[in-house]
Amino acid sequence: MIQAILHFIRTTVLWLLFFAVAKLFFFIVNSNDFSLSTFYTIWKNGVRLDLSVVGYLSLISLAILAVQSIFSKKLVSFLRVYWWLVFIFVLLIVAVDPYFFSYWGQKTNLGFTQFLGKENAGLSSIEVSTYIIVVAFLVIALSWFAKYGIRVLLTTKSKSVFGNLLLIGVSVVLLRGGFSKVPINLSSAYFSENNLYNNAAVNAVWNFLATEFERDKHAPLVFFEDESTLKELELKVKSSTSLDSIVVVNDSTNVILLVLESFSAKVVGGLSGVTYDVTPNLNRLMKKGINFRRAFASSFRSDKGLLGLTYGVPSGARQTLTNFPQHLARKPSIFSIFPDTYHTSFGYGGNLEFANIKVLFKDATKVKSQDDYKSENTNVWGVHDEEVFKQELQEFVEQSKPQFRMIFSLSSHEPFDVPHFEKYKNKYLNSVAYTDSCLGVFVDGLKSSGKWKNTLLIITADHGTIRPDNAPIFDTANFRIPLLLTGGVLLADISVPNTVSQLDVLPTLDQLFGNSKKLGATLLSPQGRAFYSYHNGIVFVSDSTLNTYDIGMKSYLSPPQDKSYEKAFYQNQNKDFFGSNQ
């Protein structure tokens, strides 16, 4: 029995050391402020989750040892295969975890797999240095495990049935996090206001398993069973401000919705000051028309942001609603609200198989993607913005019908390798500045085309980003985006301080051009509120309050400053989207 216990202790220490190295790797990759005291605090607060993973990993090996002790058969080969499979699985997760967080502000999960494949260029978006470091980490770890790790895990002469069964019980206690009725969860590792420290403390394997094995992660969000509670928390449409008189359109007014990839308000000087300002053209444009200073994207990815713009539908946290085209088919899109006299189009220099976004543009008269733009000026994602904008402008000028034209930019996406433009060392900032330069040329062309006078131009972003300051994923700064209504149909110039949402764009155009006239929250009657979701949470933000609810932790990240409007909003939206079919 003593031998069994000693072997279990050695196994536990081995994994704890490995997870400590993984935490160190994560912290060094994501922080320039390393200190031993800080790292010790991170390790100390995350060790319970580390032990929980050890409990999970040890169960099968202990079961094999128990069988071996009962039947007196050597099962070393089974143990060897088991531990090698386990180590490779664990190693792959911890090796990519630091960069998963660095690129996307969240820990390793399988959400990235939808961006793999030639059509999505996901792997090509990652910098070469990342591959080199990750591969080096993998090689070193595999060499260590082959020489030392596997020997520790297989070195046991225990023949105690009771000892192995007892240790199985210990493993169950470890994986649950103790004897409490409530099992351990992610919040056990959260100890700091610094989101990086918390994510460094969280065991990457535990987080991965918790994320991927939750059966209801794509199901409609349900927080309240009582319908009366939902009604009480349903925000009414009301606004003391009306901007209707500023926008004057007619049945031949042209509309262009220009969606800029990853354009965070952080990099727009006219919104956030000079710290990261790289958008002189957008700054200039924002001085004319209606400029919304507190506009928020509905989520953190392109497929989710485009869904919000084209259908007015928010994606709740991990849900990817573009995977449910049968439900989208029941809803009007931004292309279908315009009269039959309009020519509607969508243009994007990339591949529309990306994250299944093709379903969002099915109602457009014409849809253009990478192969429809004649240019050699490309990167791994597709044709660069200057070529797309140039050809879209030409088609806009040549089209005789009134038109609604939606254009989605591409160049400010990872890996940020823009052509013949090297103004900033930071690649993200440089790519945004490049797209901004293309935007300036595009708008100047519009103004000289003769169609500007009867055109409404809406400029916004698909989503914000944790770059360039790497703010916590849930931070409002990551979701604040530019939103501008300009063009010859605007009669006055105004800067609106009230909070508005990306989701308000479709209702606004519906009010101006549609037949349904469902006057919900629109940009012309700012509601002073917005909702957005990140990978594991939902948020309500108003002019004066902020509620951030983390679904995984089942709690607010800080005391809510208002009623649980975010829960009611997403539950109602999910109910409306999925209907009775889900």
N, C-alpha and C positions, 0 to 999 in steps of 0.2 A: 504493500500500500504506500509506503514511504517513497518508493521508486516512482510510483504513478504520480504522486503529489509533486515530487521534484521535477519530473518531466513536464508536468502542467505548468509549473512556475517558470521553467526555462522557456517553454513555448510562449507563455504570456509576456515575459520580458523581451523575447525576440520581436514579437509583433509590436509591443509598445515602443521599442527603439526604432523600428522601421517607420511607424506612424509619426514618431517625433521627427525623424529625418524628412518625412513627407511634409509635415507642417513647416519645417525650416525651409524647405524648397519653395513651398507656397509663399511664405512670408518674404523671402529674399527676392523672388520674382516680382512681387507686387508692392514692395516698399523700399524706399530709399533711406529709411530711418530705423535701421536694425540696431537692437541692443539686447544683451543677454537677459536683462531683467524683464524687458517686454516680452521676449520670447518665452521665458519661464512662465509668466502669467498666462500667456496664450496656451501653453502646453498644459498647465495645471487645470485650466477651466475646460479643456477639451478631453482630458484623460478619461472621464467617465464614458464618453462616446467611444473612445478607443477600446476601452475594456468591454463595452457592449459588442463591438465588432469581433473582438477576441472570443467572446462567448459564442457568437454565431459560428465563427470559423472552426471552433474546437469541437462542436457537437458531433459532427460526422467522424472526425478522427478518433474521438473517444468511443464512439459506437463501434468503430472497426476494432479498436483495441479491446473493447469488452467482448466482442465476438471471438477475437483471437484467444483471449484468456479462458473463455468457456470451452471452445472446441480444440484448443491446443494446436491451432494451425497458424503458420506464419503468413501474415497478410501484409508484409512490408511493401510488396509491389503495389498493392491497392493504395496504401498510404502514400507512397511516392507519387503515384499518378494524381491522387487527390490534392496533395500539397502543391504540386507543380501547377495544376489547373487553377487552384485558389490564388497562388502567388501571381501568376500571369494576369488573372482577372483584376486582382487588387492593384498590381503595378500599373496596368494600363490606365486605371482610374486616377491614381495619385500622380502619374506622370503628366497627364494633360490637364489636371485640375487647376494648377496655377494660371495657365494660359486661357482656360475656359473662363475663369474669373476676370482675367486681364482684358480679354476681348469683349466679353458679353455681360460682365457684372454678376454672374451667377456661377454656382459650382457645377461640376460635371454632371450632365444628364444626357439622355438620348435625344433631346430636342434638336440637336445639331444634325442628326442623321438625315433630316428632311432637306438639308442643304448640300448633301453629298451627291456625287454623280456629275458627269460632264456638263449637264444642262444647268446645274446650279453653282458650279465653280466655288463651292464652299471651301474645299481644301486649298484651292489656289489663292484664297483670300488671306491666307496665313503667311506671315513673314518667314523667310528662309531661316533666319536666326532662331526662330521658335522651333522649327523642325530639328535643327542641329542640337539645341539644348535638350529637347525631349528625347531624341534618339540617344544622346550621350547618357542621360539619366537612365534610360532603359537598359543600355549595355552594361553600365556599371552595376546597376541593381541586379540584373540577371547573373552577372559574373559572381557577385557576392553571394547570391542565393545558392548557386550551383556549388560553390566552394565551401560555404559555411552554413548558410541557413537551412538547407535541406538536411544536413547532418544533425543539427540540433533537433529538428522536428521528428526525425526518424530514430534518434538514439533513445530507446527505452527497452528495459527488460522486465517491465511490470507484468505480473501474471495475476494481479489482484482484481477479481471481478467486482468485489465490493468497492475497491478504490476507484475504478473507472466509472462505475455507476454513480458513486458519490460526486465525482468530478463533473459528470453530466449535469447533475443537479446544480453544482456551482456555476457551470456555464449558463444555465437557464437564468440564474440569479443575475449574473453579469449582463446578459443580453437585455434583460428587463431593466437594468440600472439599479437593482436593489430589491428590497422586499415590499416597497410601496405598492398600493393597488393601482396606481397610475404609472404605466411604463415610461421609461426615459424618452425624451423627445429633443428636437434640435435646440429648444430654448435653454436646455441645461448648459450649453456651451456659450451662450450669450452673456457677456459680462461688461461690455464696453459700449460707449456711444460711438466708437470708431467701428464702422461696419467691416473694415478690413480685418481687424483683430478678431471679431466674432467669426468671420468666415474662415480665418486661419485656424481657429480653435476647433471648428466643426470637422469631424472626421469625414473625409471625402467619400469613403466607401459607404458609411452609414447614410450619408445624405443621398447618395446615388440610389441605394436600395429603397430608402423611404420614398424617394420621388417616383421611382419607376414601378414600384409594386403597389401603389395606392390604386385600388380598382376604380375609384370614382373620379380620377383626375380629369377626365374629359366629359364627365356628366354635368348636367345643369347644376349650378350652385344653389344650394338651399340652406338658408339660415333661419327662416321663420316658418313654422307650421301654420301659424294663425294668419289668415288673410286680412283680418282687421288691423293687425300690426303692420303688415305691408302697406295698407292704405294710409295709415297714419304717417308712415315714413316716406310717402310718395310726394316729392317736391312739386309744387304747382308752378306753372309758367306765369311769371310776373316780372315786370321790369319797369323801372321809372324812366328809362331812357329809350327813345325811339329814333332810329337812324334811317327810317324809311324814306324820308324826304331827300336824303343825300344821294340816293341811288335811283336814277331815272332810266328805266329800260323800256324797250318796245318789242314788238313781235319779230324784229329782225336784229336785235342786239346779239353780238357775238360774245361768247364766254370762253375764256381760257383758264383752266385750272392747272397751274404749274406746281408740281410736287417735287420738292428738293430732297434728295437722299441724305438722311442723317444730319440735317441742318438744325443743330441745337441753337437755342437762343443765346447760349453762352458765347458763341463765336460771332454774334451779330452786335456790333458796337451800338447801334441804335436802340438795342434792347438791354444790353448788359454791360455797357461800358467798354473801355479800351483794353482790358486785360488780355482777351483772346480775340479781339476784333480783327477779322480778315475779310469783311464783306462791304467794301466801299460802295459797290453798286446797289446792293440791297438797302444799305443805309440811306442812300440818295433817294431810292424809290419810296421808302417809308415816309418820306416827308410829304408825299402826296396821297390823297385818298384816305381810307380808313385803316389805321394801323392799330392792331390789338396788342397791347403790351403784356397781357397775361393770358396767352393762349396755350393750351395744353394738348399734346398728342394723347390718343386714347390708349396707347400701349407702347411697347419697346422694340417692335420688329416691323419690317416692311409689310408683310402679309396682313398684320393686324391693323396697322395704320391705314393701309389702302382699303381694307374692309370698312373701317370707320368712315372714310371719305366717300366711298362708292355706295354704301348701303346704310350708313348711319348706325351701324351695329358695332358695339364694343365687344372685344374678346375678353372674357374673364380669366385673367391669370394664365394658367397653362393651356387653356383651351385654344385650339386652332380651328376656328369655325369655317375656314375655307375648305376644310375636309368634309363639310356637310352641304354639298351643293344642292341637295334635294330640299333643304330648308331655305336656302337662299333663293331658290326658284320662286318661292311664294312672295317675295318682297320686291318692291320697286327699287331699281337702281338709279344712280345719278344720271345715267344715260336715257332712261325711260321716261323721266319726268318732262323732258322737252317735247314740244309739239312735233308732229310728223314732218313739218316743213324744215326741221333742223337736220343738218348733217352732224352726226356725233362720231367722235373718234378717240382712240387711246393710242399713245405712242410711247414706246419704251425701247431703249437700245439693247436690252438684254433678252434673256430667254423666259418666256411666260410659263414654262414648266416650274420655275422657281416657286417653291412652297405652295403650289397649286393656285397661284393668283389668277390664272387664266379665267377661272370661273367668274371673277369679279367684273369682267369686261364683255360678257356675252351679249349684252344689249346694245353695244356700240355699233354704229353703222360700219365702221372700219376699225380694225385693230392691227397695229404695226408692232413688230418686234425685231430682234437683231438682224434677221435675214432680209428684212425689208428696207434697211438703210444701206445705201451703197457707199461703203467706206472701209479703208484699211486701218483707220485710226481707232484701234480697239485695245481692250485689255481682257483679262480672263472672264469678266462679267459680260462684256459686249462692246457696243459702239459708244465712243466717248460723247460727252454732252455737246461739245461745239458742233459736231456733225449732226446729231439728232436735232438740236435746236434750229440749226440752219435749214434742214430739210422740212421740219415742222412749220417754220415760218414761211417758207416758200409755198407749201401746200395751203396754209391758212390764207395767204394773199390770193392764191389762184382760185380758191373755192368760192363759187358765186352764191351758194345758199348761206343763210344764217347758220352758225355752227357753234357747237360745244366741243371743245378740244381739250382733252386731259393729257398732260405730258408728265412723265415720270423720269427724273434724272438718274444718273448711274455712277458718275465718276467719283463721287465722294463716299464710295463704299470701299471697305477693305478690298485689296491691299493698298488703296490710295495711290496707285501708280499712274498719275496723270501725265499727258504728253507735253513736251516742250514748255514746262512751267515749273520753275524752282524758285519760289519766292520765300518760302518758310521751311525751316529745318524739320519741324514737326509735320509728318506726312499727312495726318488727318487735316490739320489746319491748311496745309498747302493744297490739298484736294478740294477743300471747301472754297478756298480763294480762287482756284481754277474754275469751279462751277459758277461762282459769283461773277467772274469775268465773262463767262459764256452767257450768263443771265443779262448782263449789261448790254452785250451785243444784240441779244434777242429782243429786249424791250426797245432799244433804239431803233431796231428794224421795224417793230410794230408801230412805233410812233411816226415813222416816215412812210408807212404803207398806205395811208389814207383811210384805214379802217379803225384807227385808234379812237376816233371820236365816238363810235358806237360799239365799243368793246369794253367788257368787264373782265379784268385780269385779276385772278385770285392767286396769290403766291403763298405757299405754306410748305411744310415738311411732312414726310411720312412718319417720322418719329425723331426724338432727340437721341442723346447718347451719353454714356458715362465719360466720354472723352471731352476735353483734354485733361480735366482735373481729377478723373476717376472718383467722382462722388459716389456714395452708396447707391445701389441700383434703385431703391425706392425714393430717392431724393427728388423733390419737385423740380430741381434744376435740370435733371435728366429728361424731363418730359415737357419742359417749356420750349415752345417752338415759335418761329415767326409766323404771322398770319396777317396778310395785307390784302385789302380790296382796293384796286386802283383802276385806272383807265379813263377814257373820255366820258363815261356815263356818271362819274362821280362829280357832284356839284360843289363839294367842300372838302377841306382837309381836316381830319380830326384824329387825335390819338386817344384810344379808349383804354382806361385803366382797369375796367372790370374784367373778371375772370370769364373766359369763354373756352369752348371745347372744339377740337377738330370735328367732333360729331355734329356740330351745328352747321357745317358747310352745306350738307345735302338739304336740310330743312330750309335753309336760306334760299337756295336756288329753286326749291320747290315753291316757296312763297313768291318768288319773282317771276318764274316761268311755268310752273306746273299747273295742273288742273285740279289736283286734290285739295290744295290750299289747307293742308293740315298744319296749322300754325303752332308748332311746338317751340322749343328753344331755338332761336335763330341768332345769327350774328347781328341782325338789325334790331334785335331787342335783347341786348346782353343780359344774361341771367346771373352773372356774378358767381358762377360755380362750374366745376368740371369734374369728371370722373376718369381715372385711368387705372390700368392694371400693370403689374410687373409679373415676373415669372411665378411668384408664390404669394402675391398679395393684391389687394384692391384698395383704391384710395379715393377719398372725396376731398376736394380742395375748393374753398370759396375765397371771396375777397379777404376774409378775416379768420378763417379756420382751416384746420387740416386734420383729417382722420386717416391713419394708415393701418389697415388690418392685414396681418399676415396669416394666410390660410393654413400654412404648414404648422405654425406655432399656435394657431387658434387663439390669437390675442392681438391687441394693438401694440405697435412698436413703441408708442408713447401714449400717454392718456389722451383719449379722443377729445377734441375741442367742440364737438357738436354731436347731434344724434347719429345713429347708425345709418345714415343715408346711403352710404356706399353698399352696404349689405342688401338693402331693399332695392336699390337701383339694379344691381347685377342679378339678383334673383328674378326681378320682374323682366329684365331684358332676356335672360335665359328662358324664362317661361314663354315669352313672346316668340323667341327664335325657334325653340324646339317644339312648341305647341304640344299637342297630345300624342305626337309620334315618338316621343322620347321617354 
